[in-house]
Amino acid sequence: MQVMKWSVIALAVAAGSTQMAMASSQSESNGLIEDTSFDIFNRVLYMNRDFRNGPNSASTSTNPAGYREETGLGIRLLLESGFTQGTVGVGFDAHSLSSIKIDSGRGRYGNGLFGQTGDGRGDDTQTEVGGAIKFRVSDTVLKYGNQMTASPVFATDDSRILPEVTTGTLLTSNEIEGLELSAGRFTAMSSQVGSYRDSINGRDSDTGLKNPGLTSANIFGASYSFTDNFSAAVHHSDVEDYFKKIYVNLNYNLPITDDQALNFDLNGYKTTGEGDELAGEVDNKIWSLAAAYSVGAHTFTVAHQRSSGDAGYVYGVDGGGTIFLANSVQFSDFNGENENSWQARYDIDMATFGVPGLSFMTRYIVGDNITTRDDDGFVTDGDAQEREINLEAKYVIQDGAAKDLSFRIRNAFYRADNSYSGDVNDFRLIVEYPLSVL
């Protein structure tokens, strides 16, 4: 193993020497204004969650009919400046996030599309503005302010109309070719339905429990591409008074022929409680391994995911997207205490058959061996089960005035033991239209 370690170091040094001999991103800067981009991203989302067991604990008293149904429009204005020229480049980013309620109601509210008014209805409109200042030296960027993140241990969620936004500092370095290093500290998180700092605080609509919110989160990470087909990553986070996490990833792609390949993707988290343990006494290990075989327009995937410890995998205060696991799907994450789950998935790209932009996906996931507990922590079931079927179709217009306009249908059928969760049908229609102004 010592030979392997020295080989990796030698590769990194060689890659770094090559990178330093080449022009850096900062040396190629055209200027603050010249490299500026301005994009407008529009998303319409219709979402219906039908709780098949009626108005049970999953639907809460705000949904006496046992379902939630809402439609909204999200408009994002995203401005990213270039960097000033010189050794140290300076720039800024700014955004405006707005939501417009198209349809909702007091009896149908609760899908996470809008904020809530005093009488239990969805807000008609919401707007959040923010920005960040950034500095660049060579191929290293330091950004402070409001931003969206995509770290495996701190990822803002973008599964509704608008994304979560966090506030803090993020340092990203790509000085060595193939190696990316990152470090950050974040002190606030706004939710997808809140337009103010720390709006992730508040009462959870499903559980009714108070969420104290984010105080601070420190993250560190490294990813390295050993070859064009093999990469690895390790990340760490420390979320004050909640938990600490370690994440690892290995990804290997094996080309077989020009139109055939195998891909293997391993993801894993280890979570332990920290400080006041506001998320509970968390001691969890969870990992997933996915193998995908692609041939022409077809991709066949199988995945296994396994959770162990005295709790399930916990996330949310560190970003609703902080779950880089194979069996985290449309409705369920299959991350229960001691849960084992399997997935079979099929994708097809219709471009091969003369319809570019059209694609379909279906998958089936089943999980068992789930441990459930009552409010006092006593085990109530040691073998609860859940399963989910997903059906998706997407079409992206390829050219013309409406180029890149996309239509996507997502349908989930979720079933579980009553001791674990209620049955749900989740249907979403998503229309997205990105516009590049600059």
SETOR-59129 format. One record per residue: residue in one letter; y, z, x of N, C-alpha, C in turn. Coordinates in steps of 0.001 Angstrom, whole numbers, plus 500000, padded with zeros to 6 digits. Layout:
REM residues N
AYZXYZXYZX;...
//
This chain:
REM residues 438
M498791500000500827500000500000500000501262500000500864;Q501190500552502067502356500555502939502779499137503281;V501794498239503485502107496841503785502873496214502629;M502452496507501403503124495969500223504565496455500170;K504795497754500427506141498296500376507043497621501398;W506542497439502615507354496797503646507602495328503317;S506641494685502663506828493293502266507960493177501256;V508010494112500306509080494093499308510431494303499971;I510510495248500909511760495491501612512196494261502392;A511229493605503065511556492402503825512087491302502924;L511473491154501752511942490153500793513363490459500348;A513634491727500082514960492115499614516021491855500682;V515694492202501956516636491970503043516895490485503230;A515825489698503179515975488252503331516808487664502205;A516529488122500988517288487630499842518745488041499954;G518981489274500432520346489745500570521106488956501613;S520450488613502722521095487814503760521486486458503222;T520589485857502434520888484553501848522050484646500874;Q522051485707500046523100485874499042524459486062499704;M524495486897500760525767487187501404526326485965502123;A525453485040502479525906483822503143526502482850502151;M526231483045500875526735482167499835527999482747499232;A528700481933498466529911482399497802529559483405496727;S530366484449496603530150485446495561530862485013494295;S530563485711493185531209485402491918532713485603492014;Q533158486671492720534584486933492817535305485885493651;S534679485410494721535330484398495560535490483073494834;E534694482857493772534795481626492994535643481789491736;S536344482927491613537172483172490439538299482150490343;N538511481626489140539605480683488906540870481376488424;G540753482662488053541923483397487612541707484099486289;L542618485010485990542513485835484791542492484998483523;I543402484051483405543509483223482209542540482060482248;E542398481458483413541593480243483537540135480454483150;D539578481623483397538166481894483083537990482669481776;T539042482739480969538970483496479725538165482745478667;S537373483484477897536648482915476759537005483706475505;F537038483004474377537326483632473087536350483072472068;D535526483951471494534493483537470558534650484272469234;I534296483576468171534258484163466832532822484057466338;F532245485213465991530868485236465518530847485746464086;N530291484942463189530236485288461771528789485516461353;R528558486583460595527204486872460102527270487329458645;V526507486656457785526316487099456413524896487644456310;L524768488850455761523456489478455631523242489949454203;Y522180489427453590521695489980452320520442490779452634;M520400492027452171519265492902452504518820493663451268;N517517493604451013516919494294449879515719495094450361;R515762496403450135514617497260450428514103497839449124;D512883497457448783512244497879447534511206498936447872;F511471500170447466510544501274447734509478501273446650;R508297500819447013507252500534446036506738501782445332;N506962502939445911506533504181445264507598504748444344;G508657503968444092509732504440443231510723505283443998;P511562506036443304512609506842443964512030508073444627;N511273507843445727510648508952446450511570509436447561;S511013510179448491511816510741449569512429509669450442;A511811508477450483512344507419451337513611506808450763;S513750506840449442514897506187448835516052507144448561;T515819508440448499516793509501448275517406509399446889;S518119510443446517518670510514445170519767509492444925;T520310508893446004521354507888445808520782506567445314;N519456506450445269518809505226444807517830505560443690;P518332505928442517517430506339441443516499505243440985;A516862503983441220515989502887440821514891502626441844;G514987503255443017513960503071444034514138501826444875;Y515363501288444956515587500146445839517032500146446311;R517275499428447413518624499256447943518884497756448067;E520058497316447645520365495882447672521848495699447973;E522141495021449071523530494849449489523701493523450228;T524936492991450171525296491772450874526657491962451515;G526804491520452757528084491671453436528325490587454457;L529582490466454862530013489518455884530582490289457056;G530135489941458240530681490521459454531384489464460277;I532577489785460768533360488854461588533690489549462902;R533305488921464012533554489506465325534454488571466132;L535532489097466629536403488378467554536181488970468935;L535717488162469868535345488640471195536142487870472255;L537008488578472963537814487999474028537361488583475359;E536976487708476282536571488133477618537415487374478629;S538262488098479328539121487444480309538341487131481573;G538920486286482409538396486107483745538874487259484627;F538750487091485944539214488089486900540337487501487744;T541290488335488091542322487893489011541678487532490350;Q542331486665491091541792486248492378542101487286493448;G541329487235494523541489488196495600540211488976495830;T540263489924496740539080490719497071538608491529495874;V539567492135495170539254492920493974539813492187492763;G538940491731491903539361491057490685539523492047489550;V540538491850488741540809492712487597540822491874486334;G540220492388485260540201491674483997540070492645482837;F539908492111481652539772492970480473538958492245479412;D538350493018478540537652492516477362538253493182476135;A538246492481475013538753493059473767537925492527472610;H537802493335471572537038492896470403537658493432469125;S537396492726468052537719493183466704536488492955465851;L536017494012465190534819493945464357535218494282462923;S534955493372462005535333493572460610534155493285459696;S534016494100458663532993493858457649533656493750456286;I533117492875455454533603492665454100532424492802453157;K532534493706452192531462493897451213531495492769450197;I530380492080450064530249491038449054529578491589447802;D528554492404448008527852492995446862527216494312447280;S527397495336446460526750496629446659526983497442445388;G526574498675445392526762499515444219526311500921444511;R526800501875443737526467503277443987524971503520443902;G524277502829443022522843503023442891522019502203443855;R522689501278444580521943500394445482522389500527446928;Y523252501497447219523815501678448561522790502299449515;G522915501981450816522141502719451804521358501917452809;N521600500605452945520867499783453908521516499756455288;G522613500475455462523265500514456767524204499351457009;L524713498735455938525644497620456086527091498071456045;F527388499137455275528762499568455065528883501077455214;G530125501530455426530416502936455316530375503335453842;Q530448504626453569530318505112452197531614505766451729;T532030505424450530533221506022449937532878507378449323;G533899508083448859533695509400448288532852509395447037;D532838508285446296532033508230445073530667507588445300;G530279507446446570528933506975446877528768505479446945;R529856504722446935529768503272447013530014502813448446;G529728501539448719530008500973450024531486500629450159;D532042500845451364533432500475451623533623498972451446;D534766498592450838535048497176450630535270496454451945;T536009497079452858536295496477454164536324497565455223;Q535990497173456428536084498062457580536498497239458789;T537281497823459671537696497131460887537696498104462055;E537179497646463168537193498424464402537699497523465514;V538632498010466314539132497263467468538903498099468715;G538700497430469825538468498141471070538599497219472247;G538528497787473412538657496984474614538174497732475832;A538110497017476930537651497599478187538361496909479336;I538601497654480394539132497084481617537987496935482607;K538042495901483434536930495643484339537453495236485719;F536664495564486729536983495254488112535766494598488747;R535999493637489622534889492961490297535172492826491785;V534185493229492582534193493013494018532917492271494361;S533039491093494929531880490268495249531078490005493977;D529849490525493887529020490356492694528745491691492011;T529677492618492131529566493929491506530715494117490528;V530384494520489297531383494678488239531372496113487736;L532566496703487640532757498017487049533581497845485777;K533046498321484653533732498186483365533880499558482728;Y535103499832482215535342501083481508536000500791480165;G535465501420479103536053501270477786534985501081476732;N535338500359475684534422500096474574533578498871474901;Q532270498977474706531381497879475063530060497988474331;M529356496854474276527984496821473780527050496814474992;T525958497555474919525048497683476060523642497240475686;A522862496870476702521498496393476474520530496957477504;S520776498189477951519834498843478851518629499332478067;P517424499271478624516241499791477908516340501270477568;V517238502013478252517393503437477961518734503745477304;F519517502704476990520792502911476294521250501564475740;A520783501238474534521031499913473963521659500038472583;T522838499444472403523492499455471103522768498504470155;D522681498912468893521898498182467891522750497100467228;D522138495958466954522825494845466302521946494267465202;S521326495130464398520383494673463383520992494590461991;R522284494870461852522935494786460551524114493810460650;I525200494076459935526343493157459956527091493249461282;L527354494478461715528115494710462935527288495537463917;P527589495446465199526833496211466186527409497612466379;E526599498485466942527110499737467460527994499439468674;V528915500334468966529789500190470134529839501536470841;T529699501515472150529744502748472918530982502772473808;T531372503953474221532527504129475097532072504785476386;G532453504182477512532054504757478782532263503801479933;T531577504088481022531701503324482267530348502734482628;L530347501467483007529102500796483407529345500013484684;L528510500253485677528556499549486956527324498673487074;T527522497369487318526409496428487451526580495651488742;S525528495654489569525606495004490881524481493998491038;N524844492784491481523875491718491765524099491170493169;E524319492057494120524632491642495484523443490984496169;I522242491442495848521026490875496437520381489966495399;E520104488745495794519539487773494865518217488292494284;G518130488291492964516919488757492289516922490224491962;L517846490997492555517901492445492339519156492800491548;E518990493508490446520131494005489678520068495519489620;L521151496166490014521279497608489962522357497966488941;S522135499042488194523107499445487188523189500962487127;A524367501448486770524583502878486574525729503035485583;G525638504059484748526688504232483760526756505647483224;R527904505954482635528087507215481928528842506917480639;F528274507353479514528849507062478207529072508373477462;T530184508431476717530583509689476096530820509581474594;A530609508407474006530804508265472558530041507049472074;M529700507072470784528987505962470162529469505818468722;S529932504621468361530286504365466964529124503644466300;S528816504026465077527667503469464376527978502084463833;Q526973501465463235527160500141462653527982500181461373;V528182501353460818528960501481459575530184502367459781;G530515502717461021531666503565461300532656502850462182;S533942502992461885534969502264462631535789503194463515;Y535227504341463898535971505268464723535039505882465753;R535629506401466819534873507008467911533976508124467383;D532759508168467884531780509189467502531375509114466045;S531496507948465412531125507852463997529622507895463798;I528860507926464882527420508120464731527132509544464288;N528130510426464411527998511767463841527948511678462330;G527412512677461684527421512688460227526056513004459665;R525903512797458376524655513145457706523806511907457529;D522571511955458010521668510820457917521301510570456459;S521408509292456030521187508972454621519730509124454193;D518797509064455147517376509178454807516904510636454808;T517313511390455850516784512743455998517726513819455484;G519004513487455401519973514489454991520332515459456094;L519805515284457308520054516212458407521314515824459167;K522010516807459652523216516587460429522861516092461825;N523522515010462258523322514477463600524523514866464452;P524351515764465438525504516201466228526147515079467023;G525436513977467265526016512841467953525923512945469465;L526505511955470123526427511825471574527538512595472255;T527178513446473217528165514109474067528345513333475352;S527241513093476052527285512255477250525891511743477553;A525840510568478162524581509979478598524803509324479950;N523987509694480921524027509084482246522805508197482411;I523011506963482863521892506037483012521908505407484401;F520719505070484867520536504371486133519409503365485944;G519482502225486626518426501247486458518371500247487599;A517198499659487770517006498606488767515964497637488246;S516217496357488423515228495335488092515194494335489237;Y513986493836489522513831492921490653512848491816490311;S513244490588490587512365489433490398511702489114491730;F510425489464491845509704489205493078509497487711493280;T509198487017492184509061485564492178509663485061490875;D509614483755490679510098483197489416509247483659488240;N508022484118488507507095484466487438506737485945487364;F507259486758488270506899488176488266508134489034488496;S508368489985487585509515490877487708509110492287487319;A509903493257487774509657494659487472510994495360487266;A510966496457486518512185497213486263511856498678486073;V512800499528486450512694500961486194514089501469485824;H514171502285484769515446502823484297515276504298483961;H516378505040484071516363506478483778517615506834482994;S517474507769482059518641508256481322518550509760481147;D519711510378481053519823511813480779520869511961479683;V520407512207478447521302512358477308521494513846477072;E522705514324477296522993515757477285522543516433475997;D521765517496476155521279518350475070520297517639474137;Y519796516485474542518782515796473755517503515595474555;F517530514641475518516314514322476253516633513530477506;K515619513443478358515651512569479526514553511528479349;K514824510307479811513850509231479671513672508482480981;I512447508034481187512133507084482253511468505885481600;Y511927504696481952511378503452481400510906502561482539;V509745501932482357509228500982483341508807499697482626;N508917498593483358508512497297482823507920496435483922;L506833495748483592506252494717484442506063493475483588;N506520492325484102506393491085483357505874489990484282;Y504772489359483855504148488316484683503867487090483844;N504317485951484332504081484680483647503161483821484500;L502092483321483881501098482526484594501079481110484040;P501737480162484693501667478776484230500249478228484408;I499782477513483394498442476930483451498536475422483621;T499235474784482715499541473361482823501012473186482453;D501450471941482331502850471702481992503238472281480640;D502287472356479704502618472867478373501766474068477972;Q501176474757478947500393475951478665500752477062479650;A500805478301479134501120479437480000500636480720479357;L500407481715480196500087483070479766501202483998480219;N501587484930479367502593485915479741502070487311479418;F502268488229480362501876489619480172503118490493480317;D503338491381479357504545492211479350504152493661479077;L504406494532480058504089495957479956505388496748479886;N505517497597478868506684498458478715506230499895478497;G506960500847479063506577502235478868507752503187478984;Y507710504274478183508717505336478231508029506685478413;K508703507556479144508329508975479195509584509764478826;T509497510579477757510647511325477250510342512816477270;T511282513600477804511153515056477804512456515667477290;G512341516798476613513518517465476071514450517940477170;E515759518053476811516762518472477785517788519353477094;G518191520438477757519231521303477234518848521953475914;D519727521792474914519488522394473603518431521670472789;E517950520544473274516896519758472606517226519532471129;L518378518928470884518845518705469517517952517745468743;A517136516969469441516176516081468780514826516755468583;G514736518032468921513470518747468834512820518855470201;E511696519525470246510958519691471497510165518426471772;V510809517508472464510231516184472693509459516166474001;D508210515766473928507389515507475116506491514338474745;N506939513130475069506255511937474582506081510910475692;K504940510269475671504694509087476487504268507958475551;I504874506803475717504527505662474873504594504390475711;W503615503513475516503601502258476254503040501151475380;S503382499929475742502838498766475041502516497681476052;L501475496927475754501084495780476577500879494602475653;A501621493516475913501526492304475105501074491151475985;A500178490329475441499712489120476115499968487939475195;A500693486947475689501055485785474881500537484509475532;Y499867483683474744499370482391475213500142481298474484;S500846480474475237501623479388474646501007478055475019;V500889477191474007500372475844474225501167474900473325;G501960474049473939502791473147473164503753473912472279;A503708473643470992504605474279470031504110475639469573;H502913476054469990502269477253469456502272478395470467;T502479479622469972502359480817470803501542481854470044;F500488482339470692499614483357470110499778484644470933;T500057485745470263500317487008470955499453488117470384;V498907488932471277498248490178470875498901491304471665;A499039492473471028499693493591471690499034494899471271;H499035495834472207498547497187471926499625498172472348;Q499826499190471510500836500219471782500220501587471552;R500541502537472434499895503846472360500924504944472654;S500976505928471765501886507060471897501074508340472078;S501547509245472925500861510516473138501894511599473413;G501485512851473194502384513981473401502505514816472144;D503479515742472145503622516638470996504679516155470015;A505114514905470151506073514306469213505994512796469371;G506548512074468400506647510633468530507803510264469437;Y507939508975469715509054508501470534510354508647469750;V511382509254470387512649509551469726513769508743470372;Y514608508146469550515786507428470037516803507371468911;G517981506843469186519008506700468163520354507188468638;V520429508436469093521691508928469625522040508185470910;D521031507636471580521236506815472770521247505325472429;G521535505010471178521608503616470745520414503237469906;G520691502596468767519610502224467860518726501114468366;G519069500502469517518229499456470093517413499921471267;T517384501232471513516708501768472695515222501944472436;I514556500831472191513104500869471988512554499501472368;F512391499281473660511887498023474198510355498066474228;L509747498001473040508302498091472898507801496949472022;A506579496505472276506046495322471603505920495500470103;N505573496705469656505303496910468234506480497520467475;S507666497446468060508881497772467325509296496508466582;V509062496487465265509225495253464495510264495454463390;Q510182494665462328511267494650461355511514495995460687;F510480496636460190510675497910459482510239499099460315;S509030499099460803508503500240461542508503499979463038;D508540501071463809508424500981465267507027501357465755;F506191501868464864504832502286465217504858503241466418;N505769504196466329506011505139467430505750506580467028;G504841506794466061504549508146465603503816508968466643;E503721510258466381503027511161467294501556510778467395;N501097510504468623499707510144468941499258508826468298;E500185507989467901499821506752467193499286505675468139;N498243504990467693497718503793468353497933502612467416;S498435501505467930498689500358467059498357499056467760;W497994498064466941497635496726467411498467495691466664;Q498768494599467346499533493517466731498890492165467039;A498886491293466029498512489889466216499667489055465684;R500133488106466473501341487342466134501140485856466424;Y501789485037465583501748483586465778503149483009465587;D503604482183466552504890481487466484504658479985466594;I505510479216465898505453477762466021506870477209466050;D507115476292466990508399475609467129508233474194466605;M508929473881465519508731472604464854509422471434465545;A510119471684466651510741470584467388509686469589467861;T508509470102468213507417469224468648506997468267467554;F507225468653466313506814467830465178507993467095464542;G509057466962465317510181466161464865511243466883464081;V511200468235464037512225469002463306512826470028464273;P513683469591465198514283470541466140515141471561465412;G515077472810465881515853473886465280515095474703464263;L513931474221463827513139474930462825511976475659463498;S511798476936463157510706477726463729510192478713462696;F508927479122462891508278480082462000507560481139462829;M507442482331462265506721483414462918506045484277461864;T504829484742462170504157485732461336503416486696462242;R503335487957461828502611488950462623502074490051461710;Y501016490680462185500393491800461468500213492930462456;I500679494129462076500582495311462929499929496423462132;V498987497124462745498326498248462100498307499415463065;G498630500601462569498637501807463390497847502924462743;D497177503737463558496409504861463019496478506039463978;N495725507090463659495651508303464469496989509041464532;I497846508853463525499175509459463531499084510924463113;T499733511787463890499816513206463544501083513450462738;T500945514073461570502105514431460759502211515951460683;R503437516434460534503692517877460513504618518229459349;D504541519477458897505464519947457866506751520438458522;D507655520972457732508956521399458248508850522541459242;D507746523276459199507538524379460129506791523957461393;G506448522661461477505776522160462664504270522208462627;F503691522639461504502237522703461415501669521333461049;V500540520987461653499908519685461424499391519597459990;T499757518510459307499284518275457938498277517140457867;D498299516256458857497356515130458883497203514688460329;G495965514483460773495722514047462135495330512596462255;D495269511887461121494854510481461176495570509671460093;A496882509822460002497648509009459068497697507567459569;Q497920506624458658497895505208459015499085504479458407;E499472503386459056500514502501458556500193501065458969;R500744500116458233500534498707458567501728497904458053;E501950496756458686503098495929458320502795494459458569;I503225493625457633503158492167457772504578491631457800;N504896490797458781506201490141458875506055488634458742;L506959488032457984507041486576457851508491486177458117;E508692485219459011510051484794459338510123483278459434;A511290482755459039511596481332459199513051481220459614;K513348480315460539514713480139461024515003478669461251;Y516218478267460880516646476891461137518054476916461717;V518250476200462828519542476102463500519973474638463480;I521136474369462902521673473000462871521985472570464293;Q521527471382464660521561470944466053522828470207466455;D523506469559465542524702468796465919525626468658464716;G526756467999464945527720467805463877528718468950463798;A529547468951462749530595469957462593530029471357462429;A528826471484461897528202472794461670527185473140462750;K527295472518463924526363472784465016526270474287465306;D525055474781465478524716476175465773524753477087464555;L525104476562463381524974477336462153523488477577461899;S523104478838461677521686479160461527521417479896460229;F520206479686459703519720480354458500518390481004458850;R518247482264458501517036482997458871516575483863457718;I515293483791457405514683484634456389513692485565457080;R513806486873456800512886487862457349512289488648456186;N510981488753456155510301489450455071509263490383455667;A509326491649455273508365492638455760507706493322454576;F506388493502454692505616494245453696504992495430454428;Y505491496628454134505079497829454861504319498759453922;R503172499249454398502360500183453632501914501322454551;A501872502548453988501487503712454790500901504794453907;D500185505726454529499699506895453814500893507700453309;N500745508309452147501832509103451582502230510272452478;S501288510739453279501598511853454174502537511438455298;Y502671510126455513503488509642456615504778508989456140;S504683508083455175505872507372454698505540506674453392;G506573506192452698506359505449451471506230503959451733;D505743503217450740505585501773450857506924501080450628;V507180500016451401508472499322451327508256497824451486;N508984497044450685509152495615450911510585495408451388;D510747494773452538512063494594453154512339493097453286;F513357492608452561513705491178452590515137491015453085;R515335490072454026516669489817454558516911488302454665;L518104487909454267518588486548454484519804486642455382;I519745485965456519520787486071457532521354484688457827;V522657484544457692523356483302458039524343483619459147;E524237482895460260525101483147461409525805481869461868;Y527067482022462256527832480854462694528718481254463876;P528302480929465090529127481234466265530123480106466540;L531354480481466866532384479497467184532974479839468552;S532997478870469432533606479045470748534997478428470720;V536020479278470731537393478798470644537929478431472030;L537638479256473028538029478979474407536806478956475301;
//
